[in-house]
Each structure stands twice: as structure tokens, then as C-alpha cells.
């Protein structure tokens, strides 16, 4: 089976008057080029201002298609509908799945020495601030 690192799902929202100007695609390409993260799937959705119908545009990597037989990846219909439910007509959202390649490579190095990863996870800014606050209280 192909080794894959931790996969993170990120959803972002945009007002109806947002101007995209290619900056998002440029950043996604830079993420891929860095080698530390691998973009597995990118999906943009927009709620039509007139009908309220959810319109989608999927950008899926070749690697994701190759892994589809052995792994369940990709932005699920449930995730799309969940994000879409939060949008007002005219608003848009972007969803991205990224693999943390550096974590996979580090885990493989640890395992090659007989060790193993005991736990892993991602902390958002709010979680990190709560930990810093708690540590400050304990000091």
C-alpha cells in the first residue's frame, strides 16, 4: 500500500463581491512546489445568486486518482453540502485537502529506527492560544 501522511481538510469562505485575481491558484501551486505539502484535492463551490443552486469546480491531482482504489480521499459530498449550506446566494467557498508529506517522511524515518508515532494532530490558532493561556496560569 502506498504510504500517505496526515491529510488536512481546510474550508474557506468568500463574500459575493470577492476578487480572486489568480492569487489563490498561485499559492496552491507554491504549496505543491515546496514539497512539504501535497495538494490532493481542491474544490470551489459557489451558490448561484439567482437560483441558490450550488455550482462546483473540482481540481483533483493525478496522485489522488491513482490512490482512489486503496484510500478514501477527496472532498466528500457530505462536506460539500455542509459547506454549501452555510453559503448565502452569491457567496463562494474553497475546500482543499493537503497531505503533510514532511510528517509522512518523518514517521518513516522514525519507524526505520524501530520507533513509532504515538500521537499526532493539528491545532488551530484558538487551540494554541488556549494551551498558551493554560501554561501561563500553571507557571
N, CA, C and O atoms as a GROMACS GRO file, in nm:
protein
  556
    1UNK      N    1   0.084  -0.119   0.000
    1UNK     CA    2   0.000   0.000   0.000
    1UNK      C    3   0.088   0.125   0.000
    1UNK      O    4   0.193   0.128   0.064
    2UNK      N    5   0.046   0.224  -0.071
    2UNK     CA    6   0.119   0.350  -0.078
    2UNK      C    7   0.111   0.420   0.057
    2UNK      O    8   0.004   0.430   0.116
    3UNK      N    9   0.225   0.469   0.103
    3UNK     CA   10   0.230   0.544   0.228
    3UNK      C   11   0.179   0.685   0.204
    3UNK      O   12   0.211   0.749   0.104
    4UNK      N   13   0.101   0.732   0.298
    4UNK     CA   14   0.050   0.869   0.288
    4UNK      C   15   0.055   0.933   0.426
    4UNK      O   16   0.030   0.867   0.527
    5UNK      N   17   0.088   1.060   0.429
    5UNK     CA   18   0.096   1.132   0.555
    5UNK      C   19  -0.040   1.181   0.600
    5UNK      O   20  -0.141   1.155   0.533
    6UNK      N   21  -0.044   1.251   0.713
    6UNK     CA   22  -0.170   1.307   0.761
    6UNK      C   23  -0.231   1.399   0.655
    6UNK      O   24  -0.161   1.475   0.589
    7UNK      N   25  -0.363   1.391   0.642
    7UNK     CA   26  -0.434   1.472   0.544
    7UNK      C   27  -0.521   1.573   0.618
    7UNK      O   28  -0.595   1.537   0.710
    8UNK      N   29  -0.511   1.698   0.579
    8UNK     CA   30  -0.586   1.805   0.643
    8UNK      C   31  -0.691   1.858   0.547
    8UNK      O   32  -0.664   1.879   0.428
    9UNK      N   33  -0.813   1.880   0.598
    9UNK     CA   34  -0.923   1.941   0.524
    9UNK      C   35  -0.936   2.086   0.569
    9UNK      O   36  -0.946   2.113   0.689
   10UNK      N   37  -0.936   2.179   0.474
   10UNK     CA   38  -0.950   2.321   0.504
   10UNK      C   39  -1.062   2.377   0.417
   10UNK      O   40  -1.065   2.354   0.296
   11UNK      N   41  -1.155   2.450   0.479
   11UNK     CA   42  -1.262   2.516   0.404
   11UNK      C   43  -1.255   2.666   0.434
   11UNK      O   44  -1.240   2.706   0.549
   12UNK      N   45  -1.268   2.747   0.330
   12UNK     CA   46  -1.264   2.893   0.344
   12UNK      C   47  -1.382   2.953   0.269
   12UNK      O   48  -1.427   2.897   0.169
   13UNK      N   49  -1.432   3.066   0.317
   13UNK     CA   50  -1.547   3.130   0.254
   13UNK      C   51  -1.513   3.264   0.193
   13UNK      O   52  -1.416   3.329   0.232
   14UNK      N   53  -1.596   3.304   0.096
   14UNK     CA   54  -1.576   3.431   0.025
   14UNK      C   55  -1.711   3.501   0.009
   14UNK      O   56  -1.811   3.436  -0.021
   15UNK      N   57  -1.714   3.634   0.028
   15UNK     CA   58  -1.838   3.707   0.003
   15UNK      C   59  -1.865   3.713  -0.147
   15UNK      O   60  -1.777   3.684  -0.228
   16UNK      N   61  -1.985   3.751  -0.183
   16UNK     CA   62  -2.022   3.758  -0.324
   16UNK      C   63  -1.939   3.854  -0.406
   16UNK      O   64  -1.928   3.837  -0.527
   17UNK      N   65  -1.880   3.955  -0.342
   17UNK     CA   66  -1.802   4.054  -0.416
   17UNK      C   67  -1.651   4.029  -0.412
   17UNK      O   68  -1.573   4.118  -0.443
   18UNK      N   69  -1.609   3.908  -0.375
   18UNK     CA   70  -1.466   3.876  -0.366
   18UNK      C   71  -1.401   3.884  -0.505
   18UNK      O   72  -1.462   3.850  -0.606
   19UNK      N   73  -1.275   3.929  -0.506
   19UNK     CA   74  -1.197   3.931  -0.630
   19UNK      C   75  -1.084   3.831  -0.613
   19UNK      O   76  -1.002   3.844  -0.522
   20UNK      N   77  -1.077   3.732  -0.700
   20UNK     CA   78  -0.982   3.622  -0.684
   20UNK      C   79  -0.848   3.650  -0.752
   20UNK      O   80  -0.743   3.620  -0.695
   21UNK      N   81  -0.849   3.706  -0.871
   21UNK     CA   82  -0.730   3.751  -0.943
   21UNK      C   83  -0.617   3.650  -0.951
   21UNK      O   84  -0.502   3.690  -0.971
   22UNK      N   85  -0.643   3.521  -0.938
   22UNK     CA   86  -0.540   3.419  -0.955
   22UNK      C   87  -0.450   3.397  -0.836
   22UNK      O   88  -0.366   3.307  -0.840
   23UNK      N   89  -0.462   3.474  -0.731
   23UNK     CA   90  -0.370   3.463  -0.617
   23UNK      C   91  -0.384   3.328  -0.547
   23UNK      O   92  -0.284   3.271  -0.504
   24UNK      N   93  -0.505   3.277  -0.536
   24UNK     CA   94  -0.526   3.150  -0.466
   24UNK      C   95  -0.458   3.036  -0.541
   24UNK      O   96  -0.389   2.955  -0.481
   25UNK      N   97  -0.477   3.031  -0.672
   25UNK     CA   98  -0.413   2.926  -0.752
   25UNK      C   99  -0.261   2.938  -0.742
   25UNK      O  100  -0.192   2.836  -0.734
   26UNK      N  101  -0.209   3.059  -0.743
   26UNK     CA  102  -0.064   3.081  -0.728
   26UNK      C  103  -0.014   3.023  -0.596
   26UNK      O  104   0.090   2.958  -0.593
   27UNK      N  105  -0.087   3.046  -0.488
   27UNK     CA  106  -0.047   2.993  -0.357
   27UNK      C  107  -0.056   2.841  -0.354
   27UNK      O  108   0.030   2.775  -0.296
   28UNK      N  109  -0.160   2.785  -0.415
   28UNK     CA  110  -0.174   2.639  -0.419
   28UNK      C  111  -0.057   2.578  -0.495
   28UNK      O  112  -0.002   2.476  -0.454
   29UNK      N  113  -0.018   2.640  -0.606
   29UNK     CA  114   0.097   2.592  -0.683
   29UNK      C  115   0.225   2.602  -0.600
   29UNK      O  116   0.310   2.514  -0.608
   30UNK      N  117   0.240   2.709  -0.522
   30UNK     CA  118   0.359   2.725  -0.437
   30UNK      C  119   0.364   2.619  -0.328
   30UNK      O  120   0.471   2.568  -0.295
   31UNK      N  121   0.248   2.584  -0.273
   31UNK     CA  122   0.240   2.478  -0.172
   31UNK      C  123   0.292   2.347  -0.231
   31UNK      O  124   0.374   2.278  -0.172
   32UNK      N  125   0.242   2.314  -0.350
   32UNK     CA  126   0.285   2.191  -0.419
   32UNK      C  127   0.434   2.194  -0.446
   32UNK      O  128   0.503   2.094  -0.424
   33UNK      N  129   0.484   2.306  -0.493
   33UNK     CA  130   0.625   2.317  -0.532
   33UNK      C  131   0.719   2.306  -0.412
   33UNK      O  132   0.834   2.265  -0.428
   34UNK      N  133   0.672   2.340  -0.293
   34UNK     CA  134   0.758   2.335  -0.174
   34UNK      C  135   0.799   2.193  -0.138
   34UNK      O  136   0.906   2.171  -0.081
   35UNK      N  137   0.714   2.096  -0.172
   35UNK     CA  138   0.744   1.956  -0.140
   35UNK      C  139   0.708   1.915   0.001
   35UNK      O  140   0.704   1.795   0.030
   36UNK      N  141   0.681   2.009   0.089
   36UNK     CA  142   0.644   1.976   0.227
   36UNK      C  143   0.499   1.933   0.238
   36UNK      O  144   0.462   1.851   0.322
   37UNK      N  145   0.416   1.991   0.152
   37UNK     CA  146   0.275   1.957   0.147
   37UNK      C  147   0.241   1.914   0.006
   37UNK      O  148   0.300   1.961  -0.091
   38UNK      N  149   0.144   1.824  -0.005
   38UNK     CA  150   0.099   1.780  -0.137
   38UNK      C  151  -0.050   1.805  -0.145
   38UNK      O  152  -0.127   1.755  -0.063
   39UNK      N  153  -0.091   1.882  -0.244
   39UNK     CA  154  -0.232   1.912  -0.262
   39UNK      C  155  -0.298   1.790  -0.325
   39UNK      O  156  -0.260   1.746  -0.434
   40UNK      N  157  -0.398   1.735  -0.255
   40UNK     CA  158  -0.467   1.617  -0.305
   40UNK      C  159  -0.594   1.653  -0.380
   40UNK      O  160  -0.627   1.591  -0.481
   41UNK      N  161  -0.665   1.752  -0.332
   41UNK     CA  162  -0.791   1.790  -0.395
   41UNK      C  163  -0.821   1.936  -0.363
   41UNK      O  164  -0.796   1.982  -0.252
   42UNK      N  165  -0.875   2.005  -0.460
   42UNK     CA  166  -0.920   2.142  -0.442
   42UNK      C  167  -1.058   2.151  -0.505
   42UNK      O  168  -1.079   2.107  -0.618
   43UNK      N  169  -1.151   2.208  -0.432
   43UNK     CA  170  -1.287   2.222  -0.484
   43UNK      C  171  -1.336   2.362  -0.451
   43UNK      O  172  -1.327   2.407  -0.336
   44UNK      N  173  -1.389   2.430  -0.551
   44UNK     CA  174  -1.451   2.560  -0.530
   44UNK      C  175  -1.601   2.545  -0.554
   44UNK      O  176  -1.642   2.482  -0.651
   45UNK      N  177  -1.681   2.602  -0.466
   45UNK     CA  178  -1.826   2.600  -0.482
   45UNK      C  179  -1.878   2.742  -0.472
   45UNK      O  180  -1.821   2.826  -0.402
   46UNK      N  181  -1.986   2.767  -0.542
   46UNK     CA  182  -2.050   2.898  -0.539
   46UNK      C  183  -2.199   2.877  -0.543
   46UNK      O  184  -2.250   2.794  -0.618
   47UNK      N  185  -2.270   2.953  -0.460
   47UNK     CA  186  -2.415   2.947  -0.461
   47UNK      C  187  -2.465   3.053  -0.559
   47UNK      O  188  -2.442   3.172  -0.541
   48UNK      N  189  -2.534   3.006  -0.664
   48UNK     CA  190  -2.584   3.096  -0.767
   48UNK      C  191  -2.670   3.205  -0.704
   48UNK      O  192  -2.761   3.174  -0.627
   49UNK      N  193  -2.643   3.333  -0.736
   49UNK     CA  194  -2.719   3.441  -0.674
   49UNK      C  195  -2.867   3.440  -0.710
   49UNK      O  196  -2.950   3.486  -0.631
   50UNK      N  197  -2.902   3.389  -0.828
   50UNK     CA  198  -3.042   3.389  -0.871
   50UNK      C  199  -3.119   3.267  -0.823
   50UNK      O  200  -3.229   3.278  -0.770
   51UNK      N  201  -3.059   3.149  -0.842
   51UNK     CA  202  -3.131   3.024  -0.813
   51UNK      C  203  -3.096   2.962  -0.678
   51UNK      O  204  -3.172   2.881  -0.626
   52UNK      N  205  -2.982   3.001  -0.620
   52UNK     CA  206  -2.938   2.938  -0.496
   52UNK      C  207  -2.877   2.801  -0.517
   52UNK      O  208  -2.841   2.732  -0.422
   53UNK      N  209  -2.865   2.760  -0.645
   53UNK     CA  210  -2.808   2.628  -0.678
   53UNK      C  211  -2.658   2.630  -0.653
   53UNK      O  212  -2.590   2.727  -0.683
   54UNK      N  213  -2.607   2.519  -0.597
   54UNK     CA  214  -2.464   2.507  -0.568
   54UNK      C  215  -2.390   2.464  -0.694
   54UNK      O  216  -2.420   2.359  -0.752
   55UNK      N  217  -2.292   2.544  -0.736
   55UNK     CA  218  -2.211   2.514  -0.854
   55UNK      C  219  -2.073   2.475  -0.806
   55UNK      O  220  -2.018   2.539  -0.716
   56UNK      N  221  -2.014   2.370  -0.865
   56UNK     CA  222  -1.884   2.322  -0.820
   56UNK      C  223  -1.782   2.319  -0.934
   56UNK      O  224  -1.818   2.304  -1.051
   57UNK      N  225  -1.654   2.335  -0.896
   57UNK     CA  226  -1.542   2.319  -0.988
   57UNK      C  227  -1.436   2.240  -0.912
   57UNK      O  228  -1.382   2.289  -0.813
   58UNK      N  229  -1.407   2.118  -0.957
   58UNK     CA  230  -1.314   2.029  -0.888
   58UNK      C  231  -1.179   2.029  -0.959
   58UNK      O  232  -1.173   2.022  -1.082
   59UNK      N  233  -1.072   2.037  -0.880
   59UNK     CA  234  -0.935   2.025  -0.933
   59UNK      C  235  -0.871   1.912  -0.855
   59UNK      O  236  -0.838   1.928  -0.738
   60UNK      N  237  -0.854   1.797  -0.919
   60UNK     CA  238  -0.804   1.680  -0.847
   60UNK      C  239  -0.672   1.635  -0.909
   60UNK      O  240  -0.658   1.629  -1.031
   61UNK      N  241  -0.575   1.604  -0.824
   61UNK     CA  242  -0.443   1.567  -0.873
   61UNK      C  243  -0.441   1.424  -0.927
   61UNK      O  244  -0.524   1.342  -0.890
   62UNK      N  245  -0.345   1.397  -1.015
   62UNK     CA  246  -0.326   1.263  -1.070
   62UNK      C  247  -0.298   1.163  -0.959
   62UNK      O  248  -0.347   1.050  -0.963
   63UNK      N  249  -0.219   1.205  -0.859
   63UNK     CA  250  -0.186   1.116  -0.748
   63UNK      C  251  -0.310   1.072  -0.674
   63UNK      O  252  -0.320   0.956  -0.631
   64UNK      N  253  -0.404   1.164  -0.657
   64UNK     CA  254  -0.528   1.129  -0.586
   64UNK      C  255  -0.606   1.026  -0.665
   64UNK      O  256  -0.661   0.932  -0.608
   65UNK      N  257  -0.613   1.043  -0.796
   65UNK     CA  258  -0.685   0.945  -0.878
   65UNK      C  259  -0.619   0.807  -0.867
   65UNK      O  260  -0.688   0.706  -0.862
   66UNK      N  261  -0.485   0.803  -0.863
   66UNK     CA  262  -0.412   0.677  -0.854
   66UNK      C  263  -0.436   0.608  -0.720
   66UNK      O  264  -0.439   0.485  -0.714
   67UNK      N  265  -0.454   0.686  -0.613
   67UNK     CA  266  -0.476   0.629  -0.481
   67UNK      C  267  -0.622   0.591  -0.456
   67UNK      O  268  -0.652   0.524  -0.358
   68UNK      N  269  -0.710   0.633  -0.543
   68UNK     CA  270  -0.853   0.615  -0.518
   68UNK      C  271  -0.893   0.471  -0.492
   68UNK      O  272  -0.987   0.445  -0.418
   69UNK      N  273  -0.822   0.376  -0.553
   69UNK     CA  274  -0.855   0.236  -0.533
   69UNK      C  275  -0.821   0.184  -0.395
   69UNK      O  276  -0.885   0.090  -0.348
   70UNK      N  277  -0.721   0.243  -0.328
   70UNK     CA  278  -0.677   0.191  -0.198
   70UNK      C  279  -0.712   0.281  -0.081
   70UNK      O  280  -0.715   0.236   0.033
   71UNK      N  281  -0.738   0.408  -0.107
   71UNK     CA  282  -0.766   0.501   0.002
   71UNK      C  283  -0.895   0.577  -0.027
   71UNK      O  284  -0.932   0.597  -0.143
   72UNK      N  285  -0.962   0.618   0.078
   72UNK     CA  286  -1.080   0.701   0.063
   72UNK      C  287  -1.039   0.845   0.086
   72UNK      O  288  -1.029   0.890   0.201
   73UNK      N  289  -1.015   0.917  -0.022
   73UNK     CA  290  -0.976   1.058  -0.014
   73UNK      C  291  -1.066   1.139  -0.105
   73UNK      O  292  -1.146   1.085  -0.180
   74UNK      N  293  -1.050   1.267  -0.097
   74UNK     CA  294  -1.130   1.357  -0.178
   74UNK      C  295  -1.233   1.426  -0.090
   74UNK      O  296  -1.269   1.376   0.017
   75UNK      N  297  -1.278   1.539  -0.135
   75UNK     CA  298  -1.379   1.612  -0.062
   75UNK      C  299  -1.511   1.538  -0.082
   75UNK      O  300  -1.556   1.521  -0.195
   76UNK      N  301  -1.572   1.494   0.028
   76UNK     CA  302  -1.694   1.413   0.018
   76UNK      C  303  -1.816   1.500  -0.012
   76UNK      O  304  -1.816   1.620   0.011
   77UNK      N  305  -1.918   1.435  -0.065
   77UNK     CA  306  -2.044   1.503  -0.095
   77UNK      C  307  -2.100   1.567   0.032
   77UNK      O  308  -2.154   1.678   0.028
   78UNK      N  309  -2.087   1.496   0.144
   78UNK     CA  310  -2.138   1.547   0.272
   78UNK      C  311  -2.065   1.677   0.311
   78UNK      O  312  -2.128   1.772   0.357
   79UNK      N  313  -1.932   1.679   0.293
   79UNK     CA  314  -1.855   1.800   0.323
   79UNK      C  315  -1.895   1.916   0.232
   79UNK      O  316  -1.908   2.030   0.276
   80UNK      N  317  -1.914   1.885   0.103
   80UNK     CA  318  -1.955   1.987   0.007
   80UNK      C  319  -2.090   2.045   0.047
   80UNK      O  320  -2.108   2.167   0.050
   81UNK      N  321  -2.186   1.958   0.077
   81UNK     CA  322  -2.320   2.005   0.115
   81UNK      C  323  -2.316   2.082   0.246
   81UNK      O  324  -2.388   2.181   0.262
   82UNK      N  325  -2.233   2.036   0.341
   82UNK     CA  326  -2.221   2.106   0.468
   82UNK      C  327  -2.169   2.247   0.451
   82UNK      O  328  -2.222   2.341   0.511
   83UNK      N  329  -2.067   2.262   0.369
   83UNK     CA  330  -2.013   2.396   0.342
   83UNK      C  331  -2.114   2.476   0.261
   83UNK      O  332  -2.136   2.594   0.289
   84UNK      N  333  -2.176   2.413   0.163
   84UNK     CA  334  -2.276   2.481   0.079
   84UNK      C  335  -2.395   2.532   0.158
   84UNK      O  336  -2.450   2.637   0.126
   85UNK      N  337  -2.435   2.458   0.262
   85UNK     CA  338  -2.547   2.501   0.346
   85UNK      C  339  -2.518   2.631   0.419
   85UNK      O  340  -2.609   2.706   0.453
   86UNK      N  341  -2.390   2.659   0.443
   86UNK     CA  342  -2.350   2.780   0.515
   86UNK      C  343  -2.346   2.904   0.424
   86UNK      O  344  -2.338   3.016   0.473
   87UNK      N  345  -2.350   2.882   0.293
   87UNK     CA  346  -2.337   2.993   0.198
   87UNK      C  347  -2.471   3.059   0.169
   87UNK      O  348  -2.574   2.993   0.158
   88UNK      N  349  -2.467   3.190   0.157
   88UNK     CA  350  -2.581   3.268   0.109
   88UNK      C  351  -2.569   3.275  -0.043
   88UNK      O  352  -2.459   3.260  -0.096
   89UNK      N  353  -2.681   3.298  -0.116
   89UNK     CA  354  -2.670   3.314  -0.261
   89UNK      C  355  -2.565   3.420  -0.297
   89UNK      O  356  -2.563   3.529  -0.240
   90UNK      N  357  -2.479   3.385  -0.393
   90UNK     CA  358  -2.371   3.473  -0.438
   90UNK      C  359  -2.239   3.448  -0.367
   90UNK      O  360  -2.134   3.485  -0.419
   91UNK      N  361  -2.242   3.385  -0.250
   91UNK     CA  362  -2.119   3.356  -0.178
   91UNK      C  363  -2.051   3.232  -0.236
   91UNK      O  364  -2.114   3.152  -0.306
   92UNK      N  365  -1.922   3.217  -0.206
   92UNK     CA  366  -1.844   3.104  -0.256
   92UNK      C  367  -1.759   3.047  -0.143
   92UNK      O  368  -1.739   3.111  -0.040
   93UNK      N  369  -1.710   2.926  -0.165
   93UNK     CA  370  -1.621   2.862  -0.069
   93UNK      C  371  -1.518   2.781  -0.144
   93UNK      O  372  -1.542   2.734  -0.256
   94UNK      N  373  -1.403   2.765  -0.082
   94UNK     CA  374  -1.298   2.679  -0.136
   94UNK      C  375  -1.267   2.572  -0.033
   94UNK      O  376  -1.260   2.600   0.086
   95UNK      N  377  -1.249   2.450  -0.080
   95UNK     CA  378  -1.212   2.339   0.007
   95UNK      C  379  -1.086   2.276  -0.050
   95UNK      O  380  -1.072   2.260  -0.171
   96UNK      N  381  -0.994   2.241   0.038
   96UNK     CA  382  -0.868   2.184  -0.006
   96UNK      C  383  -0.828   2.071   0.088
   96UNK      O  384  -0.843   2.081   0.210
   97UNK      N  385  -0.777   1.964   0.030
   97UNK     CA  386  -0.718   1.854   0.106
   97UNK      C  387  -0.569   1.857   0.079
   97UNK      O  388  -0.526   1.854  -0.037
   98UNK      N  389  -0.489   1.863   0.184
   98UNK     CA  390  -0.344   1.861   0.169
   98UNK      C  391  -0.284   1.750   0.253
   98UNK      O  392  -0.324   1.727   0.367
   99UNK      N  393  -0.188   1.680   0.195
   99UNK     CA  394  -0.112   1.579   0.268
   99UNK      C  395   0.011   1.646   0.327
   99UNK      O  396   0.080   1.721   0.259
  100UNK      N  397   0.037   1.618   0.452
  100UNK     CA  398   0.157   1.668   0.518
  100UNK      C  399   0.270   1.568   0.490
  100UNK      O  400   0.296   1.477   0.569
  101UNK      N  401   0.337   1.588   0.376
  101UNK     CA  402   0.443   1.498   0.330
  101UNK      C  403   0.557   1.491   0.431
  101UNK      O  404   0.612   1.384   0.456
  102UNK      N  405   0.592   1.604   0.489
  102UNK     CA  406   0.701   1.608   0.587
  102UNK      C  407   0.671   1.514   0.704
  102UNK      O  408   0.763   1.450   0.755
  103UNK      N  409   0.545   1.505   0.747
  103UNK     CA  410   0.508   1.418   0.859
  103UNK      C  411   0.520   1.271   0.819
  103UNK      O  412   0.562   1.188   0.898
  104UNK      N  413   0.482   1.240   0.695
  104UNK     CA  414   0.497   1.104   0.644
  104UNK      C  415   0.644   1.066   0.641
  104UNK      O  416   0.682   0.958   0.688
  105UNK      N  417   0.728   1.154   0.586
  105UNK     CA  418   0.870   1.126   0.576
  105UNK      C  419   0.934   1.111   0.714
  105UNK      O  420   1.018   1.023   0.734
  106UNK      N  421   0.895   1.196   0.808
  106UNK     CA  422   0.948   1.187   0.944
  106UNK      C  423   0.903   1.056   1.010
  106UNK      O  424   0.983   0.990   1.076
  107UNK      N  425   0.776   1.019   0.993
  107UNK     CA  426   0.725   0.894   1.051
  107UNK      C  427   0.799   0.774   0.994
  107UNK      O  428   0.832   0.680   1.067
  108UNK      N  429   0.827   0.776   0.863
  108UNK     CA  430   0.901   0.666   0.801
  108UNK      C  431   1.042   0.658   0.858
  108UNK      O  432   1.093   0.548   0.882
  109UNK      N  433   1.107   0.772   0.882
  109UNK     CA  434   1.241   0.773   0.941
  109UNK      C  435   1.237   0.718   1.084
  109UNK      O  436   1.325   0.641   1.123
  110UNK      N  437   1.137   0.757   1.160
  110UNK     CA  438   1.122   0.708   1.297
  110UNK      C  439   1.099   0.557   1.297
  110UNK      O  440   1.160   0.484   1.375
  111UNK      N  441   1.010   0.511   1.209
  111UNK     CA  442   0.980   0.367   1.201
  111UNK      C  443   1.101   0.287   1.157
  111UNK      O  444   1.118   0.173   1.200
  112UNK      N  445   1.186   0.344   1.071
  112UNK     CA  446   1.304   0.271   1.024
  112UNK      C  447   1.405   0.248   1.136
  112UNK      O  448   1.493   0.162   1.124
  113UNK      N  449   1.394   0.325   1.244
  113UNK     CA  450   1.483   0.306   1.359
  113UNK      C  451   1.418   0.221   1.468
  113UNK      O  452   1.476   0.203   1.575
  114UNK      N  453   1.298   0.169   1.440
  114UNK     CA  454   1.228   0.086   1.537
  114UNK      C  455   1.129   0.161   1.623
  114UNK      O  456   1.060   0.101   1.705
  115UNK      N  457   1.120   0.292   1.606
  115UNK     CA  458   1.025   0.372   1.683
  115UNK      C  459   0.891   0.379   1.614
  115UNK      O  460   0.869   0.317   1.510
  116UNK      N  461   0.802   0.454   1.672
  116UNK     CA  462   0.669   0.472   1.614
  116UNK      C  463   0.606   0.601   1.663
  116UNK      O  464   0.637   0.649   1.772
  117UNK      N  465   0.519   0.657   1.583
  117UNK     CA  466   0.447   0.778   1.619
  117UNK      C  467   0.342   0.741   1.722
  117UNK      O  468   0.261   0.651   1.699
  118UNK      N  469   0.343   0.809   1.836
  118UNK     CA  470   0.247   0.781   1.943
  118UNK      C  471   0.118   0.861   1.928
  118UNK      O  472   0.011   0.811   1.962
  119UNK      N  473   0.127   0.981   1.880
  119UNK     CA  474   0.009   1.066   1.861
  119UNK      C  475   0.043   1.175   1.761
  119UNK      O  476   0.160   1.210   1.742
  120UNK      N  477  -0.060   1.227   1.698
  120UNK     CA  478  -0.042   1.339   1.608
  120UNK      C  479  -0.174   1.413   1.594
  120UNK      O  480  -0.280   1.356   1.619
  121UNK      N  481  -0.167   1.537   1.557
  121UNK     CA  482  -0.287   1.618   1.539
  121UNK      C  483  -0.250   1.758   1.498
  121UNK      O  484  -0.133   1.797   1.501
  122UNK      N  485  -0.350   1.834   1.461
  122UNK     CA  486  -0.330   1.973   1.422
  122UNK      C  487  -0.403   2.062   1.521
  122UNK      O  488  -0.514   2.031   1.564
  123UNK      N  489  -0.340   2.172   1.557
  123UNK     CA  490  -0.401   2.270   1.645
  123UNK      C  491  -0.430   2.397   1.567
  123UNK      O  492  -0.342   2.449   1.498
  124UNK      N  493  -0.550   2.445   1.579
  124UNK     CA  494  -0.584   2.574   1.520
  124UNK      C  495  -0.535   2.685   1.610
  124UNK      O  496  -0.495   2.660   1.724
  125UNK      N  497  -0.536   2.809   1.562
  125UNK     CA  498  -0.489   2.922   1.642
  125UNK      C  499  -0.561   2.934   1.777
  125UNK      O  500  -0.498   2.968   1.878
  126UNK      N  501  -0.691   2.907   1.780
  126UNK     CA  502  -0.767   2.916   1.905
  126UNK      C  503  -0.721   2.810   2.004
  126UNK      O  504  -0.707   2.838   2.123
  127UNK      N  505  -0.697   2.688   1.955
  127UNK     CA  506  -0.649   2.580   2.041
  127UNK      C  507  -0.512   2.614   2.098
  127UNK      O  508  -0.487   2.594   2.217
  128UNK      N  509  -0.425   2.665   2.013
  128UNK     CA  510  -0.290   2.701   2.056
  128UNK      C  511  -0.294   2.812   2.162
  128UNK      O  512  -0.220   2.807   2.260
  129UNK      N  513  -0.380   2.910   2.141
  129UNK     CA  514  -0.393   3.019   2.238
  129UNK      C  515  -0.443   2.966   2.372
  129UNK      O  516  -0.397   3.011   2.477
  130UNK      N  517  -0.536   2.871   2.369
  130UNK     CA  518  -0.588   2.812   2.493
  130UNK      C  519  -0.476   2.739   2.568
  130UNK      O  520  -0.469   2.746   2.691
  131UNK      N  521  -0.389   2.670   2.496
  131UNK     CA  522  -0.277   2.598   2.558
  131UNK      C  523  -0.179   2.698   2.619
  131UNK      O  524  -0.133   2.680   2.732
  132UNK      N  525  -0.146   2.805   2.545
  132UNK     CA  526  -0.054   2.907   2.595
  132UNK      C  527  -0.112   2.971   2.722
  132UNK      O  528  -0.039   2.992   2.819
  133UNK      N  529  -0.240   3.001   2.721
  133UNK     CA  530  -0.306   3.060   2.838
  133UNK      C  531  -0.299   2.965   2.956
  133UNK      O  532  -0.269   3.007   3.068
  134UNK      N  533  -0.327   2.838   2.933
  134UNK     CA  534  -0.323   2.737   3.040
  134UNK      C  535  -0.182   2.721   3.096
  134UNK      O  536  -0.164   2.709   3.217
  135UNK      N  537  -0.082   2.719   3.009
  135UNK     CA  538   0.057   2.708   3.054
  135UNK      C  539   0.099   2.831   3.134
  135UNK      O  540   0.172   2.819   3.232
  136UNK      N  541   0.052   2.948   3.093
  136UNK     CA  542   0.085   3.071   3.166
  136UNK      C  543   0.025   3.067   3.307
  136UNK      O  544   0.087   3.113   3.402
  137UNK      N  545  -0.096   3.013   3.319
  137UNK     CA  546  -0.160   3.001   3.451
  137UNK      C  547  -0.083   2.905   3.540
  137UNK      O  548  -0.072   2.926   3.661
  138UNK      N  549  -0.032   2.798   3.480
  138UNK     CA  550   0.039   2.695   3.557
  138UNK      C  551   0.177   2.741   3.602
  138UNK      O  552   0.234   2.682   3.694
  139UNK      N  553   0.231   2.845   3.540
  139UNK     CA  554   0.368   2.891   3.574
  139UNK      C  555   0.372   2.966   3.704
  139UNK      O  556   0.479   3.011   3.746
   0.00000   0.00000   0.00000
